[in-house]
Amino acid sequence: MPELAAQRPSVALFIPCYVDQLAPEVGLATATVLERLGCEVGFDAGQTCCGQPFVTSGARREAVRLARAHVERFAGADAVVCPSASCVATVRRRYADLIGEARAWRLASRTFELGEFIVSRLGTSDVGACFPHRVALLESCHGLRELELGRASERLDPEPSRIGVTETLLRGVSGLELRPVSRRDECCGFGGAFSFGFPELSARIGRDKLRALSESGAEYVTGTDVSCLLHLEGLRAREGFGPRAIHLAEILASGAGR
Amino acid sequence: MSAGLDRRALAVLPDGERRSAHDAAVFNLREKRDQAGRAEPDFERLREHARALKAHALDHLDLLLERFEENASRAGAVVHWAEDAPALNRIVHQLLESRGARRVVKSKSMLTEECGLNPYLESRGVEVVDTDLGERIVQLASEPPSHIIMPAIHRSREDIGALFHRELDVPPGETDPVRLTEAARRHLRSCFLGADAAITGANFAVAESGTLVVVTNEGNADLGMSLPGLHVACLGLEKLIPGLADLAVLLRLLARSATGQPISVYTSLVNGPRPGAELHIVLVDNGRTRLLADERHRRALGCIRCGACLNTCPVYRRAGGHAYGFAIPGPIGLVLAPALGGTEEQRGLPLASTLCGSCTAVCPVKIDLHEQLISWRASDVPRGLRERLLSRFAAACLSSPALYALAGLALRAAWPVLSRRWPGNPAGPWLASRELPTHPGASFRARWRDRVRGAGP
């Protein structure tokens, strides 16, 4: 991978199906942030779904079919950037098992979650955003444990605690006050098909999360996965309490930029 | 299917104080594990070492088993082989019956729970007393353990006080843990002294020396092994490790991962019987060699039954162990159920996870638990016709950009109807406790098109 900061990096947007349909503003914010940072942003309207729901529900044949199409679609891209950590984790951590081919590995090494692309590839932690609010971070599990966008609380090696890329970016946002959350990296209970197959357990975990977020005093909860945020937002609408959900891309796109 | 777990959770752990107390008590164990692990600078390296040594042990299990049998026999033990649960139960019963043993003290063994040894013996007139305090509590309450190392963690001290009042003649209203424990201790002491035989599990079996290793906090296994003249130890084949050096690694991880203790209160190494007593060791397969042959899932046999994956699991803490319908609950139970259980519902258990991966991250022998759940889902989870057709239909829509666009429009049109509660609504499970988001209208791709044309933001 060439050093990207020096040139005008070309980025292919990977906008997952459910973001496309249910949270288009997150896709637009992703494009805005990347453009402000000097990237040339393209979107191929032939893309649909990376196959994650089929991987996690055990529909292997369908998952392979969609994974192949996804690899095909993005084969020529220098860098693929996506505002959904779990979809990136699918490409990076599951494709090798689904399609054991070199181009799957190649795509895996070129697919990035938005925040990690900005910090690790573009080499900046200040995107010039301004968001004068109290914010709590929802450390979505796939981003945390499979992409290591933060340091999971289970890890016990004594190395000095590294601040993850998501938190690094939030700390660079002017006016933003990051609030600590108890059991900071416990799952929100969404879990894709789990939220439909085990609705009571999903909601129990989610309500506990909402309570912890609410107790943090935050006005907003942010994260790297739209799906977890939609689940929490749905619970908030039903329960009538808790911080409003806003995706990381939307916070980074707020304000005038650098 | 496994959705029974969701339904049973409501009954097993009703919302409110009981559910929050269970969650808090179990999560407390996870926090203790974190503290103990942080105080041990080698913790992560020990985990890696343990993973490698367990992989090695499983790769050479045939040799280790032979060597163990040879060395244990030389030390004076009698080694038996049980192919499945009925074989184990039969062997143990015959040992007891031929020696006229009617009263048995037993210490904790998840294997005998898995095989249903207690009910088998009880139905044949043997009195079996579980001597681990938590085990005794659930035995008196006529229920199975709800956690693999904390069998009664779902019970409040008020529950236990009432139970002991009924069963052990404790004064009514007693809830003081010390006095309740004393009552149990007095009761159990008389059971120990009157026992004809002891049954125990084992945490490890050391091949190079034929040694059984039994770890407890209450010393109940040790007392059982020391008093009656007959000791029967039941263990799964996967407990074998090569040598004492390997034991040193695993012991440093076991208690820290389980309860946050640097080491358990009692760690007994048993080499052959006491003078004048008998030691019988039953090595049980019950599906384990089948799992060993399954390359993708064999690593689950490395489990040392510390319970750390249960303690960290967001689902387990809110469901309670009894909701699972399998002797071993939590993430390791979900992984073992399709291999060692095998009823239709047990084969569906790998679905009962959010795949958050916390289990994988705490496992002291680094079993890739959540990844195994994903592959079980693809290989063994029974999927109904409706489900199969639905996923085929969805994949077909997603495979063509034109069909995808059409499906998007249909979804948008149906959204107001999907957002209301009505019988048969496919969004029903979601709506049971959440609202659907407001549909944003135009999709990202539509707005991107406008943006490129200069019409949008």
Contacts between the chains, C-beta under 8 A, distances in Angstrom:
chain1	res1	chain2	res2	distance
A	15	B	444	5.2
A	15	B	445	7.6
A	17	B	398	6.6
A	17	B	404	7.4
A	19	B	444	6.5
A	20	B	408	7.5
A	20	B	443	5.1
A	20	B	444	4.3
A	20	B	445	5.9
A	21	B	408	5.5
A	21	B	411	6.5
A	21	B	412	7.7
A	21	B	443	5.6
A	21	B	444	7.9
A	22	B	437	6.1
A	22	B	439	7.2
A	22	B	440	6.5
A	23	B	437	8.0
A	23	B	440	6.8
A	23	B	444	7.9
A	24	B	440	5.6
A	24	B	442	6.6
A	24	B	443	5.7
A	24	B	444	3.8
A	24	B	446	7.8
A	24	B	447	5.3
A	25	B	440	6.9
A	27	B	444	3.9
A	27	B	447	8.0
A	27	B	448	7.2
A	28	B	444	6.9
A	28	B	447	6.3
A	28	B	448	7.5
A	28	B	451	7.2
A	28	B	457	6.9
A	31	B	448	7.6
A	31	B	451	7.8
A	43	B	445	7.3
A	43	B	448	5.2
A	45	B	401	6.7
A	45	B	445	5.1
A	45	B	448	7.5
A	45	B	449	7.5
A	46	B	401	5.0
A	47	B	401	7.9
A	48	B	398	4.5
A	48	B	399	7.2
A	48	B	401	6.4
A	48	B	404	4.7
A	49	B	398	4.4
A	49	B	404	8.0
A	53	B	394	7.6
A	54	B	391	6.2
A	54	B	394	7.9
A	54	B	395	6.3
A	55	B	374	6.6
A	55	B	378	7.9
A	56	B	355	6.2
A	56	B	374	6.5
A	56	B	377	7.1
A	57	B	377	6.6
A	57	B	387	7.9
A	57	B	391	6.6
A	58	B	351	8.0
A	58	B	374	7.9
A	58	B	376	7.9
A	58	B	377	3.2
A	58	B	378	4.5
A	58	B	379	7.8
A	58	B	381	5.2
A	58	B	383	6.6
A	59	B	378	7.8
A	59	B	383	7.7
A	59	B	388	7.7
A	59	B	391	4.1
A	59	B	392	7.9
A	59	B	395	7.1
A	60	B	378	4.2
A	62	B	391	5.5
A	62	B	392	6.5
A	62	B	394	7.5
A	62	B	395	3.6
A	63	B	378	7.9
A	65	B	395	6.0
A	65	B	399	6.3
A	66	B	395	6.3
A	66	B	398	6.0
A	66	B	399	6.7
A	69	B	399	6.2
A	94	B	374	7.6
A	97	B	375	7.9
A	141	B	354	7.2
A	141	B	355	7.3
A	141	B	356	3.8
A	141	B	357	5.6
A	141	B	358	7.4
A	142	B	355	7.9
A	142	B	357	7.5
A	145	B	356	7.3
A	145	B	357	4.0
A	145	B	358	7.3
A	145	B	360	7.4
A	145	B	361	5.9
A	146	B	357	6.6
A	152	B	358	7.7
A	152	B	361	5.6
A	153	B	34	6.9
A	154	B	34	7.6
A	154	B	312	6.9
A	154	B	358	6.1
A	154	B	361	3.6
A	154	B	362	4.9
A	155	B	44	7.2
A	155	B	361	6.9
A	156	B	34	6.7
A	156	B	37	3.9
A	156	B	38	5.4
A	156	B	40	7.9
A	156	B	43	4.7
A	156	B	44	5.8
A	157	B	43	7.4
A	157	B	44	4.2
A	158	B	38	7.4
A	158	B	41	5.3
A	183	B	27	7.4
A	185	B	358	7.9
A	186	B	314	5.8
A	186	B	358	7.8
A	187	B	314	4.5
A	187	B	354	5.1
A	187	B	356	3.7
A	187	B	358	7.0
A	189	B	314	6.4
A	189	B	354	6.2
A	190	B	354	6.7
A	191	B	353	7.0
A	191	B	354	3.0
A	191	B	355	6.1
A	191	B	356	7.3
A	192	B	354	7.9
A	192	B	355	7.6
A	193	B	351	7.3
A	194	B	351	7.4
A	194	B	352	7.7
A	194	B	353	6.8
A	194	B	354	4.9
A	194	B	355	7.6
A	195	B	429	7.5
A	195	B	430	6.5
A	196	B	429	4.5
A	196	B	430	6.3
A	197	B	1	7.9
A	197	B	2	7.6
A	197	B	3	5.8
A	197	B	6	7.4
A	197	B	351	5.7
A	197	B	352	8.0
A	197	B	429	7.5
A	198	B	3	6.7
A	198	B	5	6.8
A	198	B	6	4.2
A	198	B	315	7.5
A	198	B	351	7.8
A	198	B	352	6.2
A	199	B	6	6.6
A	199	B	429	4.1
A	199	B	430	6.9
A	199	B	432	4.8
A	199	B	433	6.3
A	200	B	6	4.9
A	200	B	7	7.6
A	200	B	9	6.1
A	200	B	10	6.0
A	200	B	432	7.4
A	200	B	433	7.3
A	201	B	5	7.5
A	201	B	6	5.5
A	201	B	9	5.8
A	201	B	315	5.6
A	201	B	318	5.7
A	201	B	319	5.8
A	201	B	352	7.8
A	202	B	354	7.5
A	202	B	433	7.8
A	203	B	432	7.2
A	203	B	433	3.5
A	203	B	434	6.7
A	204	B	9	7.7
A	204	B	15	7.4
A	204	B	19	7.3
A	204	B	318	4.4
A	205	B	314	4.8
A	205	B	315	7.1
A	205	B	318	5.9
A	205	B	354	7.3
A	206	B	433	7.8
A	206	B	434	7.5
A	207	B	433	7.8
A	208	B	23	7.3
A	208	B	318	7.6
A	230	B	437	5.5
A	231	B	434	6.8
A	233	B	437	6.1
A	234	B	430	7.1
A	234	B	434	3.3
A	234	B	435	4.9
A	234	B	436	6.5
A	234	B	437	6.6
A	235	B	433	7.0
A	235	B	434	5.2
A	237	B	434	7.4
A	237	B	435	3.9
A	238	B	433	6.3
A	238	B	434	5.5
A	238	B	435	5.3
